[in-house]
């Protein structure tokens, strides 16, 4: 059998049909079943044009392995997380390629309790089995049953707010022609909000470009609409809406770092003393907020598989990454792109304060560069060079994820991407934006001298 090149660190993702097609999807499903030996598995798919065919091939592979498939149909990745946990299934597979171009697709895998299957705990074994392609026939085939979990999922989302106290906020939301608009349309009758919907219709051709809210061009779409509509809040999602991004009432994009702090504060008020999991890229604001709220911060390597595992280990109420992944204990410790905006809308309703006011002081106290991506000829060499230059003057060094160096007034994190040939830089300071900018430029100039070039995201 040919190697299957679409396997990544956390999932499977590749170009259609060269790297991923119905035959490969079938073999991967057979391999998943051979590895996990599940009885019942949830199957969902995103809105991409190739997703229905791939999902059918996955279903066929599972059925021929003797698995009962609960087909939940069109959904976001969190739909599979929810169904797997809520229906107490043995696993789940989501057919999606998130924010990749239209000619890509992929799969994400979980086991019981929606625990992720990644390169560290099964994905490599699944790949080897799929490539070998020698599958034992099942004693008897499984079957496919269509299951509609939408009402139960929607009710769970609404449980995070007190609808009686919500204000009639004006909200601009950009689904990017991904799947988020389907959920917004269903929730809208139950909420007092007035939505201005952009690119709300699912369209797997992505006529307005790939649904990647990290791209600066996509910031302007929401920001301009917020200002035009005089809205209270702007929201944008990626294609499978497991991440959401926020814009304040001025149309300004708010870095995910400050949203992590804001949500951490919310969950600490709901549960004093709770544990909060966070990633190492930017930390000072989160640590400050958690300490003020009487909680316990828990540092964890970036990446959804690591965060979810740590969330379970310490029974954290909430976990957040600056990349706009937000995790919730009551959502099977999984990430959701729908829960964060609902919680934030509750905060805006309760406080009467605009989002800019809620984050302004935190941004002043801990100015940050935002994540800067560079392509380099040799990532490990670049990180080693930065360490050699800066570590002698650091007061703390941490290798939880890449290289983190802490100084009296500023800190940096430089790490290799888990999914792309990039290195990612984050710099922050203590109430000194000029110092943050100067150190950022200094490090970028050093990297440029080693052949680093700007990446598009």
C-alpha positions in Angstrom: 0.0 0.0 0.0 1.1 3.6 -0.7 2.1 5.8 2.3 -0.7 8.1 3.5 1.0 11.5 3.7 -2.0 13.4 5.1 -1.4 12.4 8.7 -0.3 15.3 10.9 0.5 15.7 14.6 -3.1 15.9 15.7 -5.2 14.9 12.8 -5.3 14.0 9.1 -5.4 16.7 6.5 -4.5 16.7 2.8 -5.3 17.7 -0.7 -8.2 16.1 -2.6 -7.8 13.6 -4.3 -4.1 13.1 -4.3 -3.5 12.9 -0.5 -7.1 12.1 0.6 -9.9 10.4 -1.2 -12.7 7.9 -0.6 -10.3 4.9 -0.7 -7.9 6.4 1.9 -10.9 7.5 4.1 -12.2 3.9 4.0 -8.8 2.4 5.0 -8.3 5.0 7.8 -11.8 4.1 9.2 -11.0 0.4 9.1 -7.7 1.2 10.9 -9.4 3.4 13.5 -11.8 0.5 14.2 -9.0 -2.0 14.4 -7.0 0.2 16.8 -9.8 1.4 19.1 -12.2 -1.6 18.8 -15.2 0.6 19.4 -18.8 -0.6 19.4 -20.5 2.8 18.7 -18.9 5.8 17.0 -20.2 9.3 16.2 -19.6 10.5 12.6 -19.9 14.2 11.6 -18.8 16.3 8.6 -18.3 19.9 7.7 -19.7 21.8 4.7 -16.8 21.1 2.2 -17.9 19.8 -1.2 -15.9 16.6 -0.6 -17.1 15.9 2.9 -20.2 13.9 2.1 -18.3 11.4 -0.1 -15.5 11.0 2.5 -18.0 10.6 5.4 -19.8 7.9 3.4 -16.5 6.1 2.9 -15.7 6.4 6.6 -19.1 5.0 7.5 -18.6 2.1 5.1 -15.2 1.3 6.7 -16.7 1.4 10.2 -19.7 -0.7 9.3 -17.5 -3.4 7.6 -15.5 -3.4 10.9 -18.7 -4.3 12.8 -19.1 -0.8 14.3 -22.5 0.9 14.8 -22.2 4.4 13.3 -24.3 7.2 14.7 -24.3 9.7 11.8 -24.9 13.2 13.2 -24.6 14.8 9.7 -23.5 18.4 9.1 -21.9 20.0 12.1 -18.8 21.6 13.5 -16.0 19.6 15.1 -17.4 20.3 18.5 -20.6 18.6 17.4 -18.7 15.3 17.3 -17.1 16.1 20.7 -20.5 16.7 22.2 -22.2 13.7 20.7 -19.4 11.3 21.7 -19.5 12.5 25.3 -23.3 13.1 25.7 -24.3 9.8 24.1 -21.5 7.9 25.9 -20.1 6.5 22.7 -16.7 4.8 22.2 -15.4 7.3 19.8 -16.0 9.9 17.1 -14.7 11.0 13.7 -15.1 14.4 12.2 -14.5 14.9 8.5 -13.1 18.5 8.2 -10.1 20.5 7.1 -11.0 23.6 9.2 -9.6 26.7 7.6 -7.6 25.0 4.8 -8.4 25.8 1.1 -11.4 24.3 -0.6 -9.4 21.5 -2.3 -8.3 20.1 1.2 -10.1 17.9 3.6 -9.3 15.8 6.6 -10.4 14.0 9.8 -10.2 14.5 13.5 -10.5 11.5 15.8 -11.6 11.0 19.5 -12.1 8.0 21.7 -14.5 7.6 24.6 -15.3 10.8 26.6 -14.1 12.7 23.5 -10.5 12.2 24.5 -8.4 13.2 21.5 -6.4 10.7 19.5 -3.1 12.3 18.4 0.4 11.3 17.3 1.2 10.6 21.0 -1.6 8.1 21.7 -2.7 6.3 18.6 -2.6 8.3 15.4 0.7 6.7 14.3 -0.7 3.2 14.9 -3.8 4.1 12.9 -1.6 5.3 10.1 0.4 2.1 10.1 -2.7 -0.1 10.0 -4.2 2.0 7.2 -1.1 1.8 5.1 -0.8 -1.9 5.6 -4.5 -2.4 4.6 -4.9 -5.9 5.9 -8.1 -5.9 7.9 -9.9 -8.8 9.6 -13.5 -9.3 8.5 -16.0 -8.5 11.2 -18.1 -11.4 12.7 -21.1 -9.3 11.6 -21.3 -5.9 10.0 -22.4 -2.8 11.9 -25.0 -0.3 10.7 -25.5 3.4 10.2 -28.2 5.2 12.2 -28.9 8.9 11.6 -29.0 10.7 14.9 -30.1 14.4 15.4 -28.2 15.8 18.4 -28.8 19.5 17.4 -31.5 20.2 20.0 -29.5 18.7 22.8 -26.3 20.5 21.7 -28.1 23.8 21.4 -29.6 23.5 24.9 -26.1 22.8 26.2 -24.8 26.0 24.6 -27.6 28.0 26.1 -26.9 26.7 29.5 -23.9 28.9 29.7 -26.0 32.1 29.8 -29.0 33.4 31.8 -31.3 34.4 29.0 -33.5 36.5 31.3 -30.6 38.9 32.0 -29.2 39.2 28.5 -29.4 42.6 26.8 -30.4 43.2 23.2 -26.8 43.5 22.0 -26.0 44.2 18.3 -23.6 41.5 17.2 -21.8 41.2 13.8 -20.9 37.6 13.1 -18.8 36.3 10.2 -19.2 32.5 9.5 -16.8 32.8 6.5 -19.2 30.5 4.6 -18.3 27.7 7.0 -20.7 25.9 9.3 -21.1 28.4 12.2 -24.0 30.2 10.5 -26.2 27.1 10.9 -25.8 27.3 14.7 -26.4 31.0 14.8 -29.6 30.6 12.8 -30.8 28.0 15.3 -29.9 29.9 18.4 -31.2 33.3 17.2 -34.9 32.8 18.2 -33.8 31.9 21.7 -31.7 35.0 22.2 -32.4 38.8 22.3 -29.4 39.7 20.2 -29.7 41.5 16.9 -27.3 39.8 14.5 -25.7 41.2 11.4 -24.6 38.1 9.5 -21.7 38.1 7.1 -21.0 35.1 4.8 -23.5 33.2 6.8 -24.5 30.6 4.2 -22.4 27.5 4.2 -20.6 27.1 0.9 -17.8 24.6 0.5 -16.4 26.5 -2.5 -15.5 29.4 0.0 -16.4 32.1 -2.5 -15.1 34.8 -0.2 -11.8 33.1 0.6 -10.8 30.5 3.2 -12.5 31.0 6.6 -9.3 31.8 8.5 -10.0 34.8 10.8 -6.3 35.1 11.6 -5.7 36.6 8.1 -5.5 40.4 8.4 -7.7 40.8 5.3 -10.5 39.0 7.1 -10.1 41.3 10.1 -11.2 44.3 8.0 -14.4 42.6 7.0 -15.7 42.3 10.5 -14.2 45.5 11.8 -15.8 47.6 9.1 -19.1 46.0 9.7 -19.0 46.6 13.4 -18.3 50.3 12.9 -20.9 50.6 10.2 -23.6 48.9 12.2 -22.5 50.5 15.5 -22.5 47.0 17.0 -21.5 46.0 20.5 -19.4 43.0 19.4 -17.9 41.3 16.4 -17.3 37.6 16.1 -15.6 35.5 13.4 -15.1 31.7 13.2 -12.9 29.3 11.2 -14.5 26.7 9.0 -15.3 24.0 11.6 -15.9 26.8 14.2 -13.8 25.2 17.0 -12.1 28.7 17.3 -13.8 32.1 17.6 -12.2 35.5 17.3 -13.5 38.8 18.8 -13.7 42.4 17.8 -14.7 45.2 20.2 -17.3 47.9 19.6 -14.7 50.0 17.8 -14.1 47.2 15.3 -10.7 46.5 16.8 -9.5 42.9 16.7 -8.8 41.7 20.2 -5.9 39.3 20.6 -7.0 35.8 21.9 -4.5 36.3 24.8 -6.7 38.9 26.5 -9.9 36.9 25.9 -8.3 34.0 27.8 -7.8 36.3 30.8 -11.3 37.6 30.5 -12.9 34.1 30.4 -10.6 32.9 33.2 -12.0 35.7 35.4 -15.6 34.7 34.5 -15.1 31.1 35.5 -13.2 32.0 38.6 -16.1 34.1 39.7 -18.4 31.2 39.0 -16.1 28.8 40.8 -13.7 30.5 43.2 -10.4 28.6 43.5 -10.8 26.7 40.2 -7.8 25.6 38.2 -7.2 27.4 34.9 -5.1 25.8 32.2 -3.1 28.1 29.8 -0.4 27.8 27.2 3.2 29.2 27.5 3.2 31.6 24.6 2.0 34.6 26.5 1.4 34.2 30.3 1.7 37.3 32.5 -1.8 38.6 32.0 -3.4 35.2 32.6 -1.3 34.6 35.7 -2.2 38.0 37.1 -6.0 37.5 36.4 -6.0 34.0 37.9 -4.1 35.1 41.0 -6.5 38.0 41.5 -9.4 35.6 41.2 -8.0 33.2 43.8 -7.5 30.4 41.2 -4.6 28.1 40.4 -2.9 28.6 37.0 -1.7 25.4 35.3 0.9 25.7 32.5 0.5 23.3 29.5 2.2 22.8 26.2 0.2 24.4 23.3 -2.1 22.1 21.2 -5.6 20.8 21.8 -4.5 17.3 22.6 -2.1 18.5 25.4 -4.5 21.0 26.8 -7.4 18.5 27.0 -5.2 16.0 28.7 -4.1 18.5 31.3 -7.6 19.8 31.8 -8.7 16.3 32.8 -5.6 15.7 35.0 -6.3 18.8 37.1 -10.1 19.0 36.6 -9.8 22.5 35.3 -13.0 24.6 35.0 -11.6 26.4 31.9 -8.6 26.3 29.6 -7.5 28.8 27.0 -4.9 29.2 24.3 -4.1 32.6 22.7 -4.8 30.9 19.3 -8.5 31.2 20.1 -9.1 27.7 21.3 -11.2 27.7 24.5 -11.8 24.6 26.6 -14.6 23.9 29.2 -14.9 21.2 31.8 -18.7 21.0 31.2 -18.1 20.4 27.5 -16.1 17.2 28.1 -13.0 19.3 28.6 -13.1 20.1 24.9 -12.8 23.2 22.9 -15.8 25.1 21.5 -16.1 28.1 19.3 -19.7 28.7 20.4 -19.5 28.8 24.2 -17.0 31.7 24.4 -19.1 34.3 22.5 -22.1 33.4 24.6 -20.2 33.8 27.8 -18.8 37.1 26.6 -22.2 38.3 25.6 -23.3 37.5 29.2 -20.5 39.6 30.6 -21.3 42.5 28.3 -25.0 42.3 29.5 -24.1 42.0 33.2 -21.5 44.8 33.3 -23.0 47.2 30.8 -19.4 47.9 29.9 -18.1 47.7 26.3 -15.5 45.1 25.4 -12.9 47.7 24.9 -13.2 48.8 28.5 -13.0 45.2 29.7 -9.7 44.5 28.0 -8.1 48.0 27.8 -6.4 47.9 31.2 -5.1 44.4 30.6 -3.7 45.4 27.2 -2.0 48.4 28.8 -0.5 46.3 31.7 0.7 43.5 29.4 1.2 44.7 25.8 1.9 41.8 23.5 3.3 41.3 20.0 0.7 38.8 18.9 2.0 35.6 17.3 4.5 36.3 14.5 5.2 33.5 12.1 8.5 33.1 10.2 9.7 30.4 7.7 13.3 29.5 8.4 15.8 27.2 6.8 16.6 25.6 10.1 14.1 26.0 13.0 16.1 24.3 15.7 19.2 26.3 14.8 17.2 29.6 14.9 15.8 28.8 18.3 19.2 27.8 19.6 20.7 31.0 18.4 18.1 33.1 20.2 18.7 31.1 23.4 22.5 31.6 23.1 22.0 35.4 22.8 19.3 36.0 25.4 19.4 33.2 28.0 22.5 34.5 29.8 20.5 37.6 30.9 17.2 35.8 31.7 15.9 35.3 35.2 13.9 32.3 34.1 14.0 29.7 31.3 11.2 27.2 30.5 11.0 24.6 27.8 7.4 23.5 28.3 6.8 24.5 24.6 9.8 25.7 22.7 11.9 28.3 24.4 10.4 30.7 27.0 12.8 33.3 28.5 11.7 35.7 31.2 13.3 39.0 32.1 12.5 41.7 34.7 10.4 43.8 32.3 9.7 41.5 29.2 9.5 37.9 28.1 9.6 35.9 24.9 8.4 32.5 23.6 9.8 31.0 20.4 8.5 27.7 19.3 8.3 25.5 16.2 4.8 24.9 14.9 3.3 21.5 15.5 1.6 21.5 12.1 3.6 23.7 9.7 7.3 24.4 8.8 7.3 27.6 10.8 8.6 29.1 14.0 6.3 31.3 16.0 7.4 34.3 18.1 5.5 36.0 21.0 6.8 38.9 23.0 5.2 40.7 25.9 6.2 43.3 28.5 5.1 44.8 31.8 3.3 48.0 30.9 5.9 49.1 28.4 4.7 48.8 24.8 7.8 50.5 23.4 10.1 47.9 25.0 7.9 45.1 23.7 8.1 46.5 20.2 11.8 47.1 20.4 12.6 43.6 21.6 10.2 42.1 19.0 12.0 44.0 16.2 15.4 43.0 17.6 14.6 39.3 17.6 13.0 39.4 14.1 16.1 41.2 12.7 18.2 38.4 14.2 16.0 35.8 12.7 16.1 37.6 9.3 19.9 37.4 9.4 19.4 33.6 9.6 17.2 33.5 6.5 13.8 33.9 8.1 11.0 35.2 5.9 7.5 36.4 6.8 4.7 33.8 6.6 1.2 34.7 5.6 -0.4 33.7 8.9 
